[in-house]
Amino acid sequence: MSALTVADVLDHLDVVAPLGKAAGWDPVGLQLGDPAAPAARVAVCHEVTPDVVAAVEVDPVDLLIAYHPLLFRPTTRIVAGNSASGRAFGLLRAGVALAVVHTAFDVAGGGTADALAAALGLSDSVGFAPLWGPDSAKVVVFVPDGGADAVAAAMAAAGAGTIGRYSGCSFRTEGVGTFRPEAGAAPVTGTAGMFSREAEVRIEMIAPRSSVERVVAALVAAHPYEEPAYDVYEVKANAGFVGRTGLVDGEVTLGALARRVADAIGGNIRIAGRVQDPVTRVAVVPGSGGDFVAAAAAGADVLVTGDVSHHQARAALERGLAVIDPGHAATERPGIATLYAAVAQLTTVVVDLTDLDPSPWEEL
């Protein structure tokens, strides 16, 4: 049996945390290293802190899987020092590849959002708060009936038609195309100068914005017409849901729920709302969820998330939504434990660095 490579681990990880479902702004996937390099020893961490870098320098691994990205913004230098690029230099010097899951794991079934809901004992949880993926487009082309399969296959080969774990996805409708070949045209069907009606199929396929040029070139090359008709539309499509809403069991007040949050995940608890008020449906968003106040207020009594600002808390209260904020890292902790367990099923040697918590705040 051939040795496991970084690419092999990433392929397995993509099942646990489909990278195509990550937010468009999120640099998930392999951030450092060679996909073809061996991955005999793998480590998992919450965030690449100085303590994490020091740990893998002392006890080397081939691949480090982190929840948070290390290099979040474009950088022009990878040099030693007390910075994200300095930590990247430390990993490279130690020969450690780095892969990131972040929002791909947030939206995944069984990922960070589900783990937070489970840690708080919520039942009947459902997704809310769509997290839009990379920029995408819908490519639409009109093809004579007999050529539809060949054109769709060519578009798929060029990068269109992948939705989650499904490939070759298209939607087709039958109709009638009309045209009149003018002088100099070489029509496949019809006669120059004569008005024609042809049975055609409209094919619609989603494609990443970065692949649109290749997809269009492929459909033109495969199309039987001299002058194919096609359209490209910018779209938002196939979002994952970064939050969950669920029910609490029994009669629970806001204050009692806050104590449950503290017991389950720790953190420095902040509460916006009246602690004696009853709560029934709870919304949770791991990490920074203040931007989802409006979405949570549409179906929940309270939002549990981190990094809520003064103005976001005020806006929540104005909408009748209470807020429990235990801090950014605390809301992610249940998911980090789930991530380690998932990686432990992918490979035999997994180093647990999840206890090196990245929270900059001291808990009382």
matplotlib code that plots the C-alpha trace (Angstrom):
import matplotlib.pyplot as plt

x = [0.0, 1.4, 2.2, -0.4, 0.3, -0.9, -3.2, -4.7, -5.5, -7.0, -9.2, -10.5, -10.9, -13.0, -15.6, -15.7, -15.5, -16.3, -14.0, -16.3, -18.9, -16.5, -17.2, -15.8, -13.5, -12.1, -8.6, -9.4, -7.5, -3.7, -2.0, 1.6, 3.4, 3.6, 0.5, 2.7, 4.6, 4.1, 1.7, 2.6, 2.1, -0.7, -1.6, -4.8, -5.0, -7.6, -5.3, -1.6, -0.4, 3.3, 2.7, 1.5, 4.6, 6.9, 5.1, 5.6, 9.2, 9.9, 7.7, 7.7, 4.7, 4.2, 0.8, -0.9, -4.7, -5.9, -9.4, -8.5, -6.5, -2.9, -2.5, -5.8, -4.7, -2.3, 1.3, 4.5, 7.0, 7.5, 10.2, 10.9, 9.2, 6.3, 3.6, 1.4, 4.0, 6.7, 4.7, 4.4, 8.2, 8.5, 6.2, 8.1, 11.5, 10.2, 8.9, 5.3, 2.5, -0.6, -4.3, -7.3, -11.0, -12.6, -16.0, -16.0, -16.3, -18.7, -21.4, -20.7, -23.1, -21.5, -19.2, -18.7, -22.2, -23.8, -21.2, -22.1, -25.9, -25.2, -23.1, -26.0, -28.4, -30.5, -33.0, -34.6, -31.8, -31.9, -29.6, -29.9, -27.7, -26.5, -22.7, -22.1, -19.2, -16.8, -18.1, -20.0, -21.9, -24.6, -23.7, -26.8, -26.5, -29.1, -28.3, -30.1, -31.6, -29.1, -26.1, -27.1, -25.3, -22.0, -22.1, -23.0, -20.2, -17.7, -18.9, -18.6, -15.0, -14.1, -15.4, -19.1, -21.9, -20.4, -22.7, -21.3, -20.5, -22.3, -20.8, -22.3, -25.3, -27.4, -31.0, -32.5, -35.7, -36.9, -38.1, -37.9, -35.1, -35.6, -33.1, -32.6, -29.1, -27.9, -25.5, -22.1, -23.5, -22.9, -25.9, -25.9, -29.6, -31.9, -31.4, -29.6, -32.2, -35.0, -36.6, -36.0, -37.5, -35.5, -36.1, -33.5, -32.5, -31.7, -28.8, -28.1, -24.9, -23.3, -19.6, -17.0, -16.3, -12.7, -13.7, -16.2, -13.8, -12.8, -16.4, -17.5, -14.5, -15.5, -19.1, -18.3, -15.8, -18.4, -21.4, -22.6, -23.7, -21.5, -22.7, -23.8, -26.2, -25.2, -25.5, -23.5, -25.2, -23.5, -25.3, -25.3, -25.9, -25.7, -24.8, -24.0, -25.6, -23.2, -25.7, -28.2, -31.5, -32.9, -35.2, -34.2, -35.9, -38.3, -38.8, -35.5, -34.8, -32.1, -30.1, -30.3, -29.3, -26.3, -25.2, -25.6, -23.4, -20.7, -20.8, -20.7, -18.1, -16.6, -15.7, -16.4, -20.2, -21.9, -25.7, -27.9, -31.5, -33.5, -32.2, -35.6, -37.2, -38.1, -36.4, -37.5, -35.7, -31.9, -29.8, -26.1, -23.2, -19.6, -17.0, -18.1, -21.9, -22.9, -23.7, -26.4, -28.6, -31.4, -31.4, -31.5, -34.2, -36.5, -36.8, -35.2, -35.4, -31.7, -28.5, -25.4, -22.2, -19.0, -17.6, -20.9, -20.4, -22.3, -24.3, -25.1, -26.3, -28.5, -29.9, -30.7, -32.6, -34.6, -35.7, -36.7, -33.6, -31.4, -27.7, -25.3, -21.7, -19.1, -16.4, -15.1, -12.9, -15.4, -18.1, -15.8, -14.4, -17.0, -16.3, -12.6, -13.0, -15.2, -12.6, -9.9, -12.1, -12.8, -9.1, -8.3, -10.5, -8.6, -5.1, -3.4, -1.0, -2.7, -1.2, -3.7, -2.8, -6.4, -5.6, -3.4, -6.4, -6.1, -8.3, -6.4, -8.8, -8.3, -11.3, -12.4]
y = [0.0, 3.4, 5.9, 8.5, 12.0, 15.5, 15.3, 12.1, 13.6, 16.7, 14.5, 12.7, 16.0, 17.4, 14.8, 16.0, 19.7, 20.2, 23.1, 24.2, 25.2, 27.6, 31.4, 33.0, 35.2, 32.3, 30.9, 27.2, 24.2, 23.8, 27.1, 25.8, 22.8, 20.2, 18.1, 15.2, 15.2, 12.3, 12.7, 10.0, 12.3, 14.7, 17.2, 19.2, 22.6, 25.4, 28.1, 28.4, 30.2, 30.5, 27.7, 25.4, 26.3, 25.5, 22.2, 21.0, 22.2, 20.0, 17.0, 17.3, 16.4, 16.3, 18.1, 20.4, 20.8, 24.1, 25.4, 29.1, 30.2, 31.3, 33.6, 35.3, 38.3, 38.5, 38.8, 39.8, 38.4, 35.1, 36.0, 35.0, 37.1, 37.5, 37.6, 35.3, 35.3, 34.6, 31.5, 30.4, 30.7, 28.5, 25.8, 25.9, 25.7, 22.6, 21.0, 21.1, 21.5, 23.5, 22.9, 24.9, 24.1, 27.1, 28.0, 24.8, 22.9, 25.5, 24.8, 21.0, 18.5, 17.4, 20.4, 23.4, 24.8, 21.4, 20.7, 24.0, 23.2, 19.7, 21.0, 23.3, 20.4, 21.8, 19.6, 19.7, 22.0, 23.4, 25.5, 29.3, 32.2, 31.3, 31.6, 32.3, 30.5, 31.6, 33.8, 31.7, 32.1, 30.2, 29.4, 28.9, 27.5, 26.5, 23.3, 21.2, 18.2, 15.7, 17.6, 18.4, 15.5, 16.2, 20.0, 19.4, 16.8, 19.3, 22.0, 19.7, 18.7, 22.4, 22.9, 23.5, 21.5, 20.6, 21.2, 19.8, 16.2, 16.0, 16.5, 16.9, 18.8, 20.5, 21.6, 21.2, 22.5, 21.8, 24.6, 26.1, 28.2, 30.5, 32.1, 33.2, 32.4, 35.5, 35.7, 34.1, 31.9, 28.1, 26.8, 23.2, 23.2, 25.5, 27.3, 30.6, 33.4, 31.3, 31.6, 28.4, 26.8, 24.1, 22.0, 22.9, 22.3, 25.0, 23.8, 25.6, 24.8, 26.4, 27.2, 28.9, 32.4, 31.4, 28.6, 30.5, 31.3, 27.7, 26.5, 29.0, 27.9, 24.2, 24.7, 26.7, 23.9, 21.2, 22.9, 21.8, 25.3, 27.8, 30.5, 29.1, 31.2, 31.3, 33.6, 34.0, 35.2, 36.2, 34.3, 33.5, 29.8, 26.7, 28.3, 26.4, 27.5, 28.9, 28.8, 26.5, 27.1, 24.5, 24.0, 23.9, 21.3, 22.4, 25.9, 27.7, 31.4, 33.5, 33.4, 29.6, 29.2, 31.5, 29.2, 26.2, 27.9, 28.6, 25.0, 23.6, 25.7, 28.2, 31.7, 35.1, 35.3, 38.5, 38.7, 41.2, 40.8, 40.2, 37.1, 36.2, 36.0, 32.5, 31.2, 28.4, 28.5, 29.2, 30.3, 29.5, 30.7, 29.6, 32.4, 35.9, 35.9, 39.5, 40.0, 37.4, 39.2, 39.9, 36.3, 34.9, 37.3, 35.9, 32.6, 32.5, 34.1, 34.3, 34.2, 32.4, 33.6, 35.5, 39.0, 40.8, 44.6, 47.1, 48.2, 44.7, 43.8, 46.9, 46.0, 42.5, 43.8, 46.2, 43.1, 41.2, 39.0, 38.3, 37.6, 35.4, 36.1, 33.7, 34.8, 33.8, 30.8, 29.4, 29.0, 27.1, 24.7, 21.9, 21.9, 21.7, 18.5, 17.2, 18.1, 16.2, 13.1, 13.3, 13.6, 10.7, 8.5, 9.5, 8.6, 6.5, 9.0, 12.2, 14.6, 16.5, 20.2, 21.4, 22.1, 25.0, 27.4, 30.6, 32.8, 36.1, 36.6, 35.2, 33.5, 34.2]
z = [0.0, -1.0, 1.8, 2.6, 1.1, 2.0, -1.1, 0.2, 3.6, 1.9, -0.3, 2.8, 4.7, 1.8, 2.7, 6.3, 5.4, 1.7, 0.8, -2.0, 0.6, 2.4, 2.3, -0.9, 1.2, 3.2, 2.3, 3.1, 1.9, 1.6, 2.7, 3.0, 1.6, -1.2, -1.9, -3.0, 0.3, 2.7, 5.6, 8.0, 11.0, 11.2, 13.9, 14.6, 16.2, 16.7, 15.4, 14.5, 17.6, 18.6, 21.1, 18.2, 16.1, 19.0, 19.6, 16.0, 16.0, 19.1, 17.9, 14.1, 12.0, 8.2, 8.1, 10.5, 10.1, 11.6, 12.0, 11.6, 8.6, 9.3, 6.3, 6.0, 4.0, 1.0, 2.1, 0.3, 2.7, 4.7, 7.2, 10.8, 13.4, 15.8, 13.1, 11.0, 8.2, 10.9, 12.1, 8.4, 8.2, 11.3, 9.8, 6.5, 8.2, 10.2, 7.0, 8.1, 5.6, 6.7, 5.7, 6.9, 7.2, 8.9, 7.3, 5.3, 8.6, 10.0, 7.4, 7.1, 8.5, 11.9, 11.8, 14.0, 14.0, 14.7, 17.4, 19.2, 18.9, 20.3, 23.2, 24.3, 24.1, 21.3, 19.5, 16.1, 14.9, 11.3, 9.4, 9.1, 7.9, 4.3, 3.8, 0.1, -1.5, -4.2, -7.0, -9.4, -12.6, -14.5, -18.1, -20.4, -23.9, -26.6, -28.4, -31.0, -29.4, -30.6, -29.4, -25.9, -24.1, -25.9, -25.1, -21.5, -21.1, -22.5, -20.1, -17.2, -18.2, -18.2, -14.7, -14.8, -13.2, -9.8, -6.8, -3.5, -4.0, -7.3, -10.8, -14.2, -12.8, -15.4, -16.0, -19.4, -21.0, -24.5, -26.8, -30.2, -31.6, -34.6, -36.9, -40.5, -42.0, -43.8, -46.8, -46.0, -43.2, -43.2, -41.2, -39.9, -40.4, -42.3, -45.6, -46.2, -46.4, -45.1, -41.6, -39.6, -36.5, -34.8, -31.8, -29.2, -25.6, -23.1, -20.9, -17.6, -15.6, -12.5, -12.8, -10.5, -11.9, -12.4, -14.8, -16.9, -19.7, -20.0, -19.9, -22.7, -24.9, -24.3, -25.2, -28.3, -29.4, -28.8, -30.2, -33.6, -34.7, -36.5, -34.1, -30.7, -28.6, -24.9, -21.9, -18.7, -15.5, -12.2, -9.5, -5.8, -5.4, -3.2, 0.0, 3.2, 6.5, 9.1, 11.9, 13.5, 15.4, 17.8, 20.7, 24.4, 26.5, 29.2, 30.7, 30.5, 31.2, 29.5, 32.6, 32.9, 29.3, 29.9, 32.8, 30.5, 27.9, 30.5, 31.8, 28.3, 26.5, 29.0, 28.0, 29.5, 29.3, 28.2, 28.2, 26.3, 27.5, 30.6, 32.4, 33.7, 30.3, 29.0, 25.8, 23.6, 20.3, 20.3, 17.3, 17.4, 15.2, 15.9, 15.9, 15.0, 14.4, 15.1, 11.4, 11.6, 14.2, 11.7, 10.4, 13.9, 15.0, 12.3, 14.1, 17.5, 21.0, 21.6, 19.7, 21.1, 19.3, 19.8, 19.1, 19.3, 19.2, 21.3, 18.2, 17.1, 20.6, 20.6, 17.2, 18.5, 21.4, 19.2, 17.2, 20.3, 20.2, 23.3, 22.9, 24.9, 23.9, 25.5, 23.2, 19.7, 20.6, 23.1, 20.6, 18.3, 21.0, 20.5, 16.8, 17.3, 19.3, 16.5, 13.9, 15.8, 16.1, 12.3, 11.4, 13.8, 11.6, 8.4, 9.5, 12.1, 13.7, 14.9, 17.3, 19.4, 19.7, 20.3, 24.0, 22.9, 22.9, 20.8, 22.9, 23.8, 26.8, 30.3, 31.8, 35.4]

ax = plt.figure().add_subplot(projection="3d")
ax.plot(x, y, z, "-o")
ax.set_aspect("equal")
plt.show()
